[in-house]
């Protein structure tokens, strides 16, 4: 390794070479957080819509099954009562 360069501790410790990079990272991170918040809000809204649609579909399937079972019962009763 080169003996003339800064040590690992100098580069990564407090007061090192990358302190300016931390400020840039925080600025970019803030932008990413805002974008991520928007994505989360959109995903939440989409999830609510999907949940509502699934609930409605389950209700329709349940009522359809109930109607179908009642129809089968009446058909069976018609055959056995003759």
C-alpha positions as CSV (number, residue, x, y, z in Angstrom):
1,X,0.0,0.0,0.0
2,X,1.1,3.5,-0.6
3,X,2.5,5.1,2.5
4,X,1.9,8.7,1.3
5,X,-1.9,8.6,1.3
6,X,-4.3,9.2,4.1
7,X,-5.1,6.2,6.4
8,X,-8.4,4.4,6.4
9,X,-9.3,6.2,9.6
10,X,-8.5,9.6,8.1
11,X,-10.8,8.9,5.1
12,X,-13.8,7.5,6.9
13,X,-13.5,9.0,10.4
14,X,-14.8,12.4,11.6
15,X,-13.2,15.2,9.7
16,X,-12.1,12.8,6.9
17,X,-12.2,13.3,3.1
18,X,-15.8,12.2,2.7
19,X,-17.5,14.7,5.0
20,X,-18.6,16.7,1.9
21,X,-20.0,13.6,0.3
22,X,-22.2,13.0,3.4
23,X,-23.9,16.4,2.8
24,X,-24.5,15.5,-0.9
25,X,-25.9,12.1,0.2
26,X,-28.3,13.7,2.6
27,X,-29.6,16.0,-0.1
28,X,-30.1,13.2,-2.5
29,X,-31.6,11.1,0.3
30,X,-34.1,13.8,0.9
31,X,-35.1,13.8,-2.7
32,X,-35.4,10.0,-2.7
33,X,-37.5,10.1,0.5
34,X,-40.0,12.5,-1.0
35,X,-40.2,10.3,-4.1
36,X,-40.6,7.2,-1.9
37,X,-43.4,8.9,0.1
38,X,-45.2,9.6,-3.2
39,X,-44.8,6.0,-4.2
40,X,-46.0,4.7,-0.9
41,X,-49.1,6.9,-1.0
42,X,-49.9,5.7,-4.5
43,X,-49.3,2.1,-3.5
44,X,-51.5,2.6,-0.4
45,X,-54.3,4.0,-2.5
46,X,-54.0,1.2,-5.0
47,X,-54.0,-1.4,-2.2
48,X,-57.2,0.1,-0.8
49,X,-58.8,-0.1,-4.2
50,X,-57.7,-3.7,-4.6
51,X,-58.9,-4.6,-1.2
52,X,-62.3,-3.1,-1.9
53,X,-62.6,-4.9,-5.2
54,X,-61.6,-8.2,-3.5
55,X,-64.2,-7.7,-0.8
56,X,-66.9,-6.9,-3.3
57,X,-65.9,-9.9,-5.3
58,X,-66.0,-12.2,-2.3
59,X,-69.4,-10.9,-1.3
60,X,-70.7,-11.5,-4.8
61,X,-69.2,-15.0,-4.9
62,X,-70.8,-15.8,-1.5
63,X,-74.2,-14.6,-2.5
64,X,-73.9,-16.5,-5.8
65,X,-73.0,-19.6,-4.0
66,X,-75.9,-19.2,-1.7
67,X,-78.3,-18.8,-4.6
68,X,-76.8,-21.8,-6.4
69,X,-77.1,-24.0,-3.3
70,X,-80.8,-23.0,-2.8
71,X,-81.4,-23.8,-6.5
72,X,-79.9,-27.2,-6.1
73,X,-82.0,-27.9,-3.0
74,X,-85.2,-26.9,-4.8
75,X,-84.3,-29.1,-7.7
76,X,-83.7,-32.0,-5.4
77,X,-86.9,-31.4,-3.5
78,X,-88.9,-31.3,-6.8
79,X,-87.5,-34.7,-7.8
80,X,-88.0,-36.4,-4.5
81,X,-91.5,-35.0,-4.0
82,X,-92.9,-36.5,-7.3
